[in-house]
Amino acid sequence: MTVYEAEVPGVGHKFELELGDEERLIVIIHHDGKREIYLRPGKNQDSEKLFSLTGKLARQLGSILEGAYFQPVEMDDIQVPLGEAIIEWTDVDPSAPLIGQSLQEATIRERTGVSIMAIQRGEETIANPQPDTTIKANDVLVSLGTRDEQQQFAELVDSGSDGT
């Protein structure tokens, strides 16, 4: 991300952050501490004011964005001792073609390469489900596989939801 900084005479400083597709987030910090946040959707378009913050609120928001209160897991940067494998949670839509099939009948591992490690069914968690465990609507299937395998699995689960 590129950040441009400029002094605004008599006002303060302006920072422009490139967001992509010519979209920019503009932050103006006034000499009195007030912050104004604008969004410019395109190169030749007018900026729209989103909101203003006091200095104190801006610092609180900044600390939240920085992760001082909650540190999410950045999936692209995660390092786990599973090699190239990752764990995913996949919702089973009521129109999914796998509904009513047992894990053995669905041949998920043979078709996609992922292994089903658990099934979340409402409040119940079925850990290490048996081959005869039936897949039901609204189940959440917890699977282990590479990114490519997980993508194939997601496509398999969704293959009937659009009428195909």
VMD Tcl script that builds the backbone (N, CA, C; Angstrom):
set m [mol new atoms 492]
animate dup $m
set s [atomselect $m all]
$s set {name element resname resid chain x y z} {
  {N N MET 1 A 0.858 -1.157 0.000}
  {CA C MET 1 A 0.000 0.000 0.000}
  {C C MET 1 A 0.908 1.225 0.000}
  {N N THR 2 A 0.564 2.173 -0.870}
  {CA C THR 2 A 1.309 3.423 -0.942}
  {C C THR 2 A 0.567 4.481 -0.145}
  {N N VAL 3 A 1.317 5.267 0.635}
  {CA C VAL 3 A 0.747 6.351 1.428}
  {C C VAL 3 A 1.421 7.650 0.983}
  {N N TYR 4 A 0.607 8.618 0.627}
  {CA C TYR 4 A 1.111 9.930 0.244}
  {C C TYR 4 A 0.836 10.899 1.388}
  {N N GLU 5 A 1.814 11.754 1.669}
  {CA C GLU 5 A 1.675 12.725 2.751}
  {C C GLU 5 A 1.922 14.114 2.191}
  {N N ALA 6 A 1.096 15.075 2.618}
  {CA C ALA 6 A 1.284 16.457 2.187}
  {C C ALA 6 A 0.863 17.391 3.309}
  {N N GLU 7 A 1.544 18.528 3.391}
  {CA C GLU 7 A 1.144 19.547 4.355}
  {C C GLU 7 A 0.014 20.358 3.741}
  {N N VAL 8 A -1.000 20.642 4.551}
  {CA C VAL 8 A -2.101 21.494 4.122}
  {C C VAL 8 A -1.948 22.799 4.900}
  {N N PRO 9 A -1.456 23.861 4.234}
  {CA C PRO 9 A -1.168 25.119 4.935}
  {C C PRO 9 A -2.366 25.650 5.717}
  {N N GLY 10 A -2.117 25.973 6.968}
  {CA C GLY 10 A -3.153 26.521 7.827}
  {C C GLY 10 A -4.129 25.497 8.376}
  {N N VAL 11 A -3.992 24.228 7.952}
  {CA C VAL 11 A -4.926 23.176 8.386}
  {C C VAL 11 A -4.206 22.085 9.164}
  {N N GLY 12 A -3.199 21.464 8.558}
  {CA C GLY 12 A -2.487 20.350 9.188}
  {C C GLY 12 A -1.799 19.492 8.147}
  {N N HIS 13 A -2.003 18.191 8.233}
  {CA C HIS 13 A -1.404 17.236 7.294}
  {C C HIS 13 A -2.487 16.379 6.658}
  {N N LYS 14 A -2.226 15.977 5.409}
  {CA C LYS 14 A -3.134 15.094 4.682}
  {C C LYS 14 A -2.371 13.832 4.309}
  {N N PHE 15 A -3.018 12.685 4.543}
  {CA C PHE 15 A -2.470 11.389 4.166}
  {C C PHE 15 A -3.456 10.727 3.216}
  {N N GLU 16 A -2.947 10.199 2.120}
  {CA C GLU 16 A -3.777 9.463 1.165}
  {C C GLU 16 A -3.246 8.047 1.070}
  {N N LEU 17 A -4.126 7.081 1.266}
  {CA C LEU 17 A -3.766 5.669 1.218}
  {C C LEU 17 A -4.416 5.048 -0.008}
  {N N GLU 18 A -3.617 4.453 -0.878}
  {CA C GLU 18 A -4.152 3.759 -2.043}
  {C C GLU 18 A -4.812 2.461 -1.585}
  {N N LEU 19 A -6.075 2.275 -1.968}
  {CA C LEU 19 A -6.805 1.068 -1.599}
  {C C LEU 19 A -6.912 0.087 -2.758}
  {N N GLY 20 A -6.637 0.541 -3.967}
  {CA C GLY 20 A -6.764 -0.297 -5.152}
  {C C GLY 20 A -7.851 0.235 -6.054}
  {N N ASP 21 A -7.746 -0.081 -7.352}
  {CA C ASP 21 A -8.715 0.377 -8.354}
  {C C ASP 21 A -8.926 1.887 -8.282}
  {N N GLU 22 A -7.863 2.639 -8.074}
  {CA C GLU 22 A -7.866 4.098 -7.999}
  {C C GLU 22 A -8.640 4.660 -6.807}
  {N N GLU 23 A -9.084 3.791 -5.903}
  {CA C GLU 23 A -9.798 4.220 -4.700}
  {C C GLU 23 A -8.771 4.638 -3.646}
  {N N ARG 24 A -9.063 5.752 -2.945}
  {CA C ARG 24 A -8.152 6.227 -1.900}
  {C C ARG 24 A -8.913 6.603 -0.636}
  {N N LEU 25 A -8.279 6.314 0.487}
  {CA C LEU 25 A -8.760 6.757 1.793}
  {C C LEU 25 A -7.921 7.969 2.158}
  {N N ILE 26 A -8.582 9.063 2.514}
  {CA C ILE 26 A -7.885 10.308 2.817}
  {C C ILE 26 A -8.115 10.656 4.277}
  {N N VAL 27 A -7.028 10.929 4.977}
  {CA C VAL 27 A -7.082 11.316 6.384}
  {C C VAL 27 A -6.461 12.708 6.503}
  {N N ILE 28 A -7.229 13.642 7.038}
  {CA C ILE 28 A -6.711 14.984 7.293}
  {C C ILE 28 A -6.614 15.147 8.803}
  {N N ILE 29 A -5.407 15.455 9.262}
  {CA C ILE 29 A -5.177 15.686 10.685}
  {C C ILE 29 A -4.988 17.198 10.865}
  {N N HIS 30 A -5.929 17.801 11.543}
  {CA C HIS 30 A -5.886 19.242 11.782}
  {C C HIS 30 A -4.901 19.552 12.906}
  {N N HIS 31 A -4.425 20.802 12.915}
  {CA C HIS 31 A -3.500 21.240 13.966}
  {C C HIS 31 A -4.113 21.108 15.360}
  {N N ASP 32 A -5.454 21.214 15.451}
  {CA C ASP 32 A -6.112 21.111 16.766}
  {C C ASP 32 A -6.368 19.665 17.194}
  {N N GLY 33 A -5.937 18.672 16.378}
  {CA C GLY 33 A -6.079 17.260 16.734}
  {C C GLY 33 A -7.258 16.562 16.090}
  {N N LYS 34 A -8.191 17.313 15.518}
  {CA C LYS 34 A -9.348 16.696 14.864}
  {C C LYS 34 A -8.881 15.922 13.629}
  {N N ARG 35 A -9.534 14.770 13.379}
  {CA C ARG 35 A -9.241 13.962 12.200}
  {C C ARG 35 A -10.502 13.867 11.358}
  {N N GLU 36 A -10.339 14.021 10.043}
  {CA C GLU 36 A -11.443 13.840 9.112}
  {C C GLU 36 A -11.051 12.727 8.144}
  {N N ILE 37 A -11.994 11.827 7.903}
  {CA C ILE 37 A -11.745 10.679 7.040}
  {C C ILE 37 A -12.649 10.805 5.815}
  {N N TYR 38 A -12.044 10.700 4.627}
  {CA C TYR 38 A -12.754 10.809 3.356}
  {C C TYR 38 A -12.464 9.574 2.510}
  {N N LEU 39 A -13.356 9.287 1.584}
  {CA C LEU 39 A -13.145 8.215 0.612}
  {C C LEU 39 A -13.299 8.809 -0.776}
  {N N ARG 40 A -12.275 8.630 -1.614}
  {CA C ARG 40 A -12.365 9.049 -3.010}
  {C C ARG 40 A -12.438 7.780 -3.849}
  {N N PRO 41 A -13.611 7.502 -4.454}
  {CA C PRO 41 A -13.800 6.247 -5.178}
  {C C PRO 41 A -12.987 6.110 -6.458}
  {N N GLY 42 A -12.618 7.227 -7.080}
  {CA C GLY 42 A -11.860 7.140 -8.327}
  {C C GLY 42 A -11.018 8.374 -8.541}
  {N N LYS 43 A -10.127 8.289 -9.514}
  {CA C LYS 43 A -9.146 9.336 -9.752}
  {C C LYS 43 A -9.771 10.716 -9.971}
  {N N ASN 44 A -10.796 10.809 -10.766}
  {CA C ASN 44 A -11.402 12.103 -11.089}
  {C C ASN 44 A -12.739 12.297 -10.394}
  {N N GLN 45 A -12.933 11.647 -9.260}
  {CA C GLN 45 A -14.195 11.758 -8.536}
  {C C GLN 45 A -13.990 12.553 -7.251}
  {N N ASP 46 A -15.080 13.162 -6.794}
  {CA C ASP 46 A -15.028 13.913 -5.543}
  {C C ASP 46 A -14.934 12.974 -4.350}
  {N N SER 47 A -14.246 13.448 -3.329}
  {CA C SER 47 A -14.147 12.678 -2.091}
  {C C SER 47 A -15.424 12.864 -1.278}
  {N N GLU 48 A -15.798 11.803 -0.571}
  {CA C GLU 48 A -16.970 11.846 0.303}
  {C C GLU 48 A -16.494 11.731 1.750}
  {N N LYS 49 A -16.927 12.671 2.581}
  {CA C LYS 49 A -16.545 12.623 3.994}
  {C C LYS 49 A -17.270 11.465 4.657}
  {N N LEU 50 A -16.504 10.589 5.307}
  {CA C LEU 50 A -17.077 9.446 5.996}
  {C C LEU 50 A -17.392 9.777 7.450}
  {N N PHE 51 A -16.412 10.392 8.157}
  {CA C PHE 51 A -16.630 10.735 9.559}
  {C C PHE 51 A -15.480 11.583 10.071}
  {N N SER 52 A -15.680 12.172 11.253}
  {CA C SER 52 A -14.646 12.930 11.952}
  {C C SER 52 A -14.399 12.275 13.299}
  {N N LEU 53 A -13.183 12.448 13.800}
  {CA C LEU 53 A -12.814 11.896 15.103}
  {C C LEU 53 A -12.023 12.931 15.888}
  {N N THR 54 A -12.177 12.901 17.195}
  {CA C THR 54 A -11.283 13.675 18.047}
  {C C THR 54 A -9.950 12.931 18.099}
  {N N GLY 55 A -8.928 13.603 18.592}
  {CA C GLY 55 A -7.627 12.960 18.729}
  {C C GLY 55 A -7.685 11.706 19.579}
  {N N LYS 56 A -8.414 11.794 20.693}
  {CA C LYS 56 A -8.519 10.646 21.596}
  {C C LYS 56 A -9.210 9.466 20.913}
  {N N LEU 57 A -10.339 9.739 20.236}
  {CA C LEU 57 A -11.047 8.657 19.535}
  {C C LEU 57 A -10.193 8.076 18.414}
  {N N ALA 58 A -9.438 8.920 17.718}
  {CA C ALA 58 A -8.571 8.445 16.638}
  {C C ALA 58 A -7.511 7.489 17.186}
  {N N ARG 59 A -6.937 7.825 18.341}
  {CA C ARG 59 A -5.933 6.933 18.944}
  {C C ARG 59 A -6.562 5.612 19.389}
  {N N GLN 60 A -7.784 5.680 19.929}
  {CA C GLN 60 A -8.472 4.440 20.327}
  {C C GLN 60 A -8.765 3.571 19.104}
  {N N LEU 61 A -9.272 4.195 18.032}
  {CA C LEU 61 A -9.536 3.439 16.803}
  {C C LEU 61 A -8.246 2.859 16.247}
  {N N GLY 62 A -7.180 3.665 16.264}
  {CA C GLY 62 A -5.886 3.185 15.777}
  {C C GLY 62 A -5.393 1.971 16.542}
  {N N SER 63 A -5.564 1.991 17.853}
  {CA C SER 63 A -5.108 0.842 18.642}
  {C C SER 63 A -5.953 -0.393 18.369}
  {N N ILE 64 A -7.235 -0.197 18.090}
  {CA C ILE 64 A -8.087 -1.336 17.715}
  {C C ILE 64 A -7.633 -1.904 16.383}
  {N N LEU 65 A -7.422 -1.032 15.399}
  {CA C LEU 65 A -6.980 -1.487 14.082}
  {C C LEU 65 A -5.606 -2.141 14.142}
  {N N GLU 66 A -4.766 -1.674 15.014}
  {CA C GLU 66 A -3.427 -2.230 15.172}
  {C C GLU 66 A -3.449 -3.610 15.816}
  {N N GLY 67 A -4.529 -3.923 16.518}
  {CA C GLY 67 A -4.646 -5.233 17.135}
  {C C GLY 67 A -4.397 -5.242 18.624}
  {N N ALA 68 A -4.468 -4.077 19.274}
  {CA C ALA 68 A -4.211 -4.018 20.707}
  {C C ALA 68 A -5.284 -4.739 21.519}
  {N N TYR 69 A -6.511 -4.783 21.018}
  {CA C TYR 69 A -7.608 -5.408 21.753}
  {C C TYR 69 A -7.878 -6.836 21.287}
  {N N PHE 70 A -7.665 -7.092 20.017}
  {CA C PHE 70 A -7.930 -8.416 19.464}
  {C C PHE 70 A -6.973 -8.630 18.301}
  {N N GLN 71 A -6.255 -9.712 18.327}
  {CA C GLN 71 A -5.293 -10.001 17.275}
  {C C GLN 71 A -5.822 -11.151 16.429}
  {N N PRO 72 A -6.367 -10.848 15.231}
  {CA C PRO 72 A -6.879 -11.921 14.394}
  {C C PRO 72 A -5.735 -12.742 13.793}
  {N N VAL 73 A -6.066 -13.912 13.328}
  {CA C VAL 73 A -5.087 -14.757 12.658}
  {C C VAL 73 A -5.089 -14.369 11.183}
  {N N GLU 74 A -3.965 -13.907 10.686}
  {CA C GLU 74 A -3.837 -13.563 9.276}
  {C C GLU 74 A -3.573 -14.862 8.521}
  {N N MET 75 A -4.607 -15.374 7.852}
  {CA C MET 75 A -4.519 -16.691 7.226}
  {C C MET 75 A -3.430 -16.784 6.159}
  {N N ASP 76 A -3.146 -15.695 5.466}
  {CA C ASP 76 A -2.111 -15.743 4.432}
  {C C ASP 76 A -0.713 -15.857 5.021}
  {N N ASP 77 A -0.545 -15.423 6.272}
  {CA C ASP 77 A 0.772 -15.434 6.905}
  {C C ASP 77 A 0.951 -16.574 7.900}
  {N N ILE 78 A -0.067 -17.391 8.094}
  {CA C ILE 78 A -0.033 -18.394 9.153}
  {C C ILE 78 A 0.992 -19.488 8.846}
  {N N GLN 79 A 1.718 -19.866 9.854}
  {CA C GLN 79 A 2.680 -20.952 9.767}
  {C C GLN 79 A 2.237 -22.031 10.749}
  {N N VAL 80 A 1.896 -23.187 10.230}
  {CA C VAL 80 A 1.480 -24.282 11.095}
  {C C VAL 80 A 2.282 -25.524 10.747}
  {N N PRO 81 A 2.426 -26.432 11.684}
  {CA C PRO 81 A 3.228 -27.626 11.425}
  {C C PRO 81 A 2.481 -28.686 10.615}
  {N N LEU 82 A 1.611 -28.242 9.699}
  {CA C LEU 82 A 0.848 -29.171 8.880}
  {C C LEU 82 A 1.352 -29.185 7.442}
  {N N GLY 83 A 2.536 -28.612 7.210}
  {CA C GLY 83 A 3.045 -28.513 5.849}
  {C C GLY 83 A 2.171 -27.556 5.058}
  {N N GLU 84 A 1.669 -28.005 3.934}
  {CA C GLU 84 A 0.820 -27.177 3.072}
  {C C GLU 84 A -0.659 -27.291 3.449}
  {N N ALA 85 A -0.979 -28.140 4.417}
  {CA C ALA 85 A -2.376 -28.373 4.786}
  {C C ALA 85 A -2.913 -27.254 5.666}
  {N N ILE 86 A -4.199 -26.986 5.510}
  {CA C ILE 86 A -4.910 -26.034 6.354}
  {C C ILE 86 A -6.221 -26.667 6.798}
  {N N ILE 87 A -6.796 -26.110 7.844}
  {CA C ILE 87 A -8.087 -26.576 8.349}
  {C C ILE 87 A -9.139 -25.556 7.950}
  {N N GLU 88 A -10.256 -26.022 7.393}
  {CA C GLU 88 A -11.354 -25.144 6.966}
  {C C GLU 88 A -12.664 -25.634 7.572}
  {N N TRP 89 A -13.604 -24.707 7.716}
  {CA C TRP 89 A -14.953 -25.000 8.176}
  {C C TRP 89 A -15.888 -24.684 7.017}
  {N N THR 90 A -16.646 -25.661 6.550}
  {CA C THR 90 A -17.507 -25.486 5.382}
  {C C THR 90 A -18.956 -25.745 5.772}
  {N N ASP 91 A -19.806 -24.752 5.540}
  {CA C ASP 91 A -21.238 -24.886 5.810}
  {C C ASP 91 A -21.886 -25.726 4.715}
  {N N VAL 92 A -22.766 -26.640 5.120}
  {CA C VAL 92 A -23.503 -27.465 4.170}
  {C C VAL 92 A -24.872 -26.823 3.951}
  {N N ASP 93 A -25.032 -26.223 2.787}
  {CA C ASP 93 A -26.279 -25.562 2.410}
  {C C ASP 93 A -27.389 -26.617 2.272}
  {N N PRO 94 A -28.639 -26.255 2.582}
  {CA C PRO 94 A -29.743 -27.213 2.444}
  {C C PRO 94 A -29.909 -27.796 1.042}
  {N N SER 95 A -29.325 -27.143 0.016}
  {CA C SER 95 A -29.432 -27.675 -1.345}
  {C C SER 95 A -28.170 -28.412 -1.793}
  {N N ALA 96 A -27.221 -28.618 -0.879}
  {CA C ALA 96 A -25.954 -29.279 -1.240}
  {C C ALA 96 A -26.210 -30.718 -1.677}
  {N N PRO 97 A -25.489 -31.177 -2.695}
  {CA C PRO 97 A -25.707 -32.536 -3.214}
  {C C PRO 97 A -25.259 -33.650 -2.271}
  {N N LEU 98 A -24.470 -33.330 -1.244}
  {CA C LEU 98 A -23.966 -34.356 -0.327}
  {C C LEU 98 A -24.952 -34.721 0.781}
  {N N ILE 99 A -26.028 -33.944 0.918}
  {CA C ILE 99 A -26.984 -34.196 2.003}
  {C C ILE 99 A -27.602 -35.584 1.850}
  {N N GLY 100 A -27.639 -36.290 2.961}
  {CA C GLY 100 A -28.214 -37.630 2.979}
  {C C GLY 100 A -27.214 -38.729 2.680}
  {N N GLN 101 A -26.026 -38.367 2.261}
  {CA C GLN 101 A -24.992 -39.357 1.989}
  {C C GLN 101 A -24.132 -39.555 3.226}
  {N N SER 102 A -23.636 -40.753 3.396}
  {CA C SER 102 A -22.660 -40.979 4.454}
  {C C SER 102 A -21.316 -40.462 3.949}
  {N N LEU 103 A -20.375 -40.275 4.860}
  {CA C LEU 103 A -19.046 -39.846 4.442}
  {C C LEU 103 A -18.437 -40.841 3.464}
  {N N GLN 104 A -18.705 -42.115 3.701}
  {CA C GLN 104 A -18.179 -43.159 2.815}
  {C C GLN 104 A -18.817 -43.057 1.433}
  {N N GLU 105 A -20.125 -42.859 1.377}
  {CA C GLU 105 A -20.823 -42.735 0.091}
  {C C GLU 105 A -20.396 -41.477 -0.666}
  {N N ALA 106 A -20.126 -40.407 0.055}
  {CA C ALA 106 A -19.769 -39.135 -0.581}
  {C C ALA 106 A -18.369 -39.165 -1.189}
  {N N THR 107 A -17.529 -40.101 -0.777}
  {CA C THR 107 A -16.144 -40.254 -1.257}
  {C C THR 107 A -15.408 -38.907 -1.350}
  {N N ILE 108 A -15.535 -38.123 -0.298}
  {CA C ILE 108 A -14.950 -36.773 -0.279}
  {C C ILE 108 A -13.431 -36.823 -0.411}
  {N N ARG 109 A -12.803 -37.701 0.344}
  {CA C ARG 109 A -11.332 -37.755 0.304}
  {C C ARG 109 A -10.841 -38.200 -1.066}
  {N N GLU 110 A -11.510 -39.174 -1.654}
  {CA C GLU 110 A -11.099 -39.666 -2.966}
  {C C GLU 110 A -11.313 -38.606 -4.042}
  {N N ARG 111 A -12.383 -37.816 -3.919}
  {CA C ARG 111 A -12.734 -36.820 -4.937}
  {C C ARG 111 A -11.980 -35.506 -4.797}
  {N N THR 112 A -11.606 -35.145 -3.564}
  {CA C THR 112 A -11.001 -33.821 -3.355}
  {C C THR 112 A -9.653 -33.862 -2.656}
  {N N GLY 113 A -9.390 -34.904 -1.894}
  {CA C GLY 113 A -8.147 -34.989 -1.139}
  {C C GLY 113 A -8.266 -34.541 0.305}
  {N N VAL 114 A -9.379 -33.889 0.677}
  {CA C VAL 114 A -9.517 -33.442 2.067}
  {C C VAL 114 A -10.026 -34.576 2.944}
  {N N SER 115 A -9.712 -34.491 4.222}
  {CA C SER 115 A -10.223 -35.425 5.221}
  {C C SER 115 A -11.177 -34.662 6.132}
  {N N ILE 116 A -12.327 -35.258 6.417}
  {CA C ILE 116 A -13.289 -34.654 7.340}
  {C C ILE 116 A -12.875 -35.046 8.749}
  {N N MET 117 A -12.485 -34.042 9.541}
  {CA C MET 117 A -11.991 -34.277 10.898}
  {C C MET 117 A -13.104 -34.211 11.931}
  {N N ALA 118 A -14.144 -33.419 11.628}
  {CA C ALA 118 A -15.243 -33.247 12.586}
  {C C ALA 118 A -16.448 -32.689 11.851}
  {N N ILE 119 A -17.594 -32.845 12.482}
  {CA C ILE 119 A -18.835 -32.262 11.987}
  {C C ILE 119 A -19.466 -31.506 13.143}
  {N N GLN 120 A -19.754 -30.236 12.923}
  {CA C GLN 120 A -20.483 -29.442 13.913}
  {C C GLN 120 A -21.943 -29.470 13.492}
  {N N ARG 121 A -22.781 -30.015 14.334}
  {CA C ARG 121 A -24.213 -30.151 14.045}
  {C C ARG 121 A -24.965 -29.474 15.172}
  {N N GLY 122 A -25.336 -28.217 14.937}
  {CA C GLY 122 A -25.974 -27.450 15.995}
  {C C GLY 122 A -24.995 -27.287 17.142}
  {N N GLU 123 A -25.418 -27.678 18.329}
  {CA C GLU 123 A -24.550 -27.586 19.509}
  {C C GLU 123 A -23.633 -28.800 19.654}
  {N N GLU 124 A -23.874 -29.847 18.874}
  {CA C GLU 124 A -23.108 -31.093 18.975}
  {C C GLU 124 A -21.906 -31.076 18.039}
  {N N THR 125 A -20.782 -31.551 18.545}
  {CA C THR 125 A -19.592 -31.728 17.717}
  {C C THR 125 A -19.317 -33.214 17.601}
  {N N ILE 126 A -19.264 -33.683 16.373}
  {CA C ILE 126 A -18.935 -35.086 16.117}
  {C C ILE 126 A -17.466 -35.114 15.705}
  {N N ALA 127 A -16.594 -35.468 16.660}
  {CA C ALA 127 A -15.163 -35.521 16.387}
  {C C ALA 127 A -14.822 -36.849 15.726}
  {N N ASN 128 A -13.916 -36.816 14.777}
  {CA C ASN 128 A -13.498 -38.026 14.059}
  {C C ASN 128 A -14.710 -38.856 13.622}
  {N N PRO 129 A -15.585 -38.290 12.787}
  {CA C PRO 129 A -16.795 -39.008 12.403}
  {C C PRO 129 A -16.487 -40.317 11.680}
  {N N GLN 130 A -17.337 -41.285 11.926}
  {CA C GLN 130 A -17.186 -42.601 11.311}
  {C C GLN 130 A -17.617 -42.552 9.840}
  {N N PRO 131 A -17.168 -43.497 9.019}
  {CA C PRO 131 A -17.534 -43.508 7.603}
  {C C PRO 131 A -19.048 -43.567 7.363}
  {N N ASP 132 A -19.807 -44.133 8.311}
  {CA C ASP 132 A -21.255 -44.242 8.111}
  {C C ASP 132 A -22.018 -43.008 8.614}
  {N N THR 133 A -21.307 -41.977 9.092}
  {CA C THR 133 A -21.953 -40.745 9.541}
  {C C THR 133 A -22.567 -40.036 8.339}
  {N N THR 134 A -23.850 -39.693 8.452}
  {CA C THR 134 A -24.582 -39.056 7.357}
  {C C THR 134 A -24.439 -37.540 7.417}
  {N N ILE 135 A -24.244 -36.940 6.253}
  {CA C ILE 135 A -24.144 -35.481 6.135}
  {C C ILE 135 A -25.557 -34.908 6.093}
  {N N LYS 136 A -25.808 -33.896 6.929}
  {CA C LYS 136 A -27.133 -33.284 7.018}
  {C C LYS 136 A -27.063 -31.803 6.660}
  {N N ALA 137 A -28.218 -31.245 6.268}
  {CA C ALA 137 A -28.310 -29.822 5.966}
  {C C ALA 137 A -27.885 -29.016 7.183}
  {N N ASN 138 A -27.183 -27.944 6.950}
  {CA C ASN 138 A -26.705 -27.011 7.978}
  {C C ASN 138 A -25.582 -27.564 8.833}
  {N N ASP 139 A -25.056 -28.735 8.510}
  {CA C ASP 139 A -23.844 -29.210 9.174}
  {C C ASP 139 A -22.701 -28.271 8.810}
  {N N VAL 140 A -21.700 -28.225 9.671}
  {CA C VAL 140 A -20.449 -27.547 9.355}
  {C C VAL 140 A -19.387 -28.640 9.339}
  {N N LEU 141 A -18.783 -28.853 8.179}
  {CA C LEU 141 A -17.780 -29.895 8.023}
  {C C LEU 141 A -16.395 -29.292 8.240}
  {N N VAL 142 A -15.643 -29.860 9.172}
  {CA C VAL 142 A -14.287 -29.402 9.464}
  {C C VAL 142 A -13.342 -30.329 8.710}
  {N N SER 143 A -12.565 -29.737 7.789}
  {CA C SER 143 A -11.740 -30.556 6.904}
  {C C SER 143 A -10.277 -30.131 6.944}
  {N N LEU 144 A -9.413 -31.075 6.597}
  {CA C LEU 144 A -7.975 -30.849 6.543}
  {C C LEU 144 A -7.512 -31.161 5.135}
  {N N GLY 145 A -6.784 -30.209 4.529}
  {CA C GLY 145 A -6.259 -30.418 3.184}
  {C C GLY 145 A -5.499 -29.196 2.725}
  {N N THR 146 A -4.891 -29.294 1.554}
  {CA C THR 146 A -4.172 -28.149 0.999}
  {C C THR 146 A -5.187 -27.112 0.513}
  {N N ARG 147 A -4.704 -25.923 0.173}
  {CA C ARG 147 A -5.605 -24.877 -0.333}
  {C C ARG 147 A -6.338 -25.358 -1.588}
  {N N ASP 148 A -5.617 -26.013 -2.495}
  {CA C ASP 148 A -6.254 -26.518 -3.715}
  {C C ASP 148 A -7.306 -27.572 -3.391}
  {N N GLU 149 A -6.975 -28.484 -2.480}
  {CA C GLU 149 A -7.943 -29.508 -2.086}
  {C C GLU 149 A -9.164 -28.877 -1.422}
  {N N GLN 150 A -8.937 -27.870 -0.583}
  {CA C GLN 150 A -10.054 -27.192 0.085}
  {C C GLN 150 A -10.948 -26.503 -0.943}
  {N N GLN 151 A -10.346 -25.921 -1.982}
  {CA C GLN 151 A -11.127 -25.276 -3.037}
  {C C GLN 151 A -11.982 -26.309 -3.772}
  {N N GLN 152 A -11.393 -27.463 -4.086}
  {CA C GLN 152 A -12.147 -28.530 -4.743}
  {C C GLN 152 A -13.299 -29.005 -3.856}
  {N N PHE 153 A -13.043 -29.098 -2.555}
  {CA C PHE 153 A -14.079 -29.516 -1.616}
  {C C PHE 153 A -15.211 -28.496 -1.564}
  {N N ALA 154 A -14.863 -27.203 -1.494}
  {CA C ALA 154 A -15.881 -26.150 -1.467}
  {C C ALA 154 A -16.741 -26.212 -2.727}
  {N N GLU 155 A -16.118 -26.452 -3.864}
  {CA C GLU 155 A -16.860 -26.574 -5.124}
  {C C GLU 155 A -17.761 -27.800 -5.105}
  {N N LEU 156 A -17.287 -28.902 -4.515}
  {CA C LEU 156 A -18.102 -30.113 -4.414}
  {C C LEU 156 A -19.336 -29.866 -3.555}
  {N N VAL 157 A -19.156 -29.209 -2.411}
  {CA C VAL 157 A -20.275 -28.937 -1.513}
  {C C VAL 157 A -21.263 -27.982 -2.175}
  {N N ASP 158 A -20.761 -26.988 -2.914}
  {CA C ASP 158 A -21.622 -25.985 -3.539}
  {C C ASP 158 A -22.162 -26.403 -4.893}
  {N N SER 159 A -21.721 -27.528 -5.442}
  {CA C SER 159 A -22.049 -27.873 -6.821}
  {C C SER 159 A -23.532 -28.006 -7.116}
  {N N GLY 160 A -24.354 -28.178 -6.107}
  {CA C GLY 160 A -25.790 -28.291 -6.368}
  {C C GLY 160 A -26.572 -27.075 -5.961}
  {N N SER 161 A -25.931 -26.084 -5.318}
  {CA C SER 161 A -26.681 -24.944 -4.787}
  {C C SER 161 A -27.110 -23.949 -5.840}
  {N N ASP 162 A -26.496 -23.973 -7.040}
  {CA C ASP 162 A -26.913 -23.045 -8.079}
  {C C ASP 162 A -27.719 -23.740 -9.171}
  {N N GLY 163 A -28.174 -24.934 -8.872}
  {CA C GLY 163 A -29.011 -25.654 -9.818}
  {C C GLY 163 A -28.248 -26.522 -10.787}
  {N N THR 164 A -26.892 -26.590 -10.689}
  {CA C THR 164 A -26.128 -27.423 -11.597}
  {C C THR 164 A -26.045 -28.842 -11.108}
}
mol reanalyze $m
mol bondsrecalc $m
mol representation Tube
mol addrep $m
